[in-house]
């Protein structure tokens, strides 16, 4: 019985330490034309988002939660963009930036 008390105490401490661990990141998706024609526009947009995420994280995030960017290339194609959007939904991102259909062929 006396051995059970230290084991129970250790278990309680481990459970409390697990609860004190880092908070999960806020996952944000980005869909942009990172390849094919006009990819410079998509890459510029991605770079702007990366800069904003880095600045936000440097400030400590939101209630200690940092942002994690999940990127997808839409190859400037509607069907590829739809698949990329579904991939981000499946990845359980909390928000999506893009796509930018202005670069898609008409």
Residue, then its C-alpha position, 0 to 999 in steps of 0.5 A: x500500500x505504501x508503494x501505491x502512494x508514490x506511484x499515484x503521486x507520480x501519475x498525477x504529476x505526469x498528467x499535470x505536466x502534460x496539461x502544461x505542455x505547449x498549446x497546439x498551433x493555429x493552422x492556417x492554409x494558403x492556396x496560391x499559384x506557386x508554379x506555372x505562368x504568373x507564379x511570381x504573383x503567387x509566390x509574392x502572396x505567399x511571402x507576404x503571408x509568411x512575413x505576417x505569420x513570422x511577425x505574429x508568432x514573434x509577438x507571442x501568437x494568440x493566447x500563446x498559440x503560434x500560427x502554422x502555415x500549411x501551403x498548397x499550390x493551385x497551379x493556377x487551375x480551378x480543378x487543382x485549387x479545388x483539390x488543394x482546398x479539400x486537402x486543407x479541409x482534411x488537414x483541419x486548418x482553421x482558416x484559408x487564404x486564397x486562392x486568387x482566381x485573377x491569375x486563372x485562364x478565362 
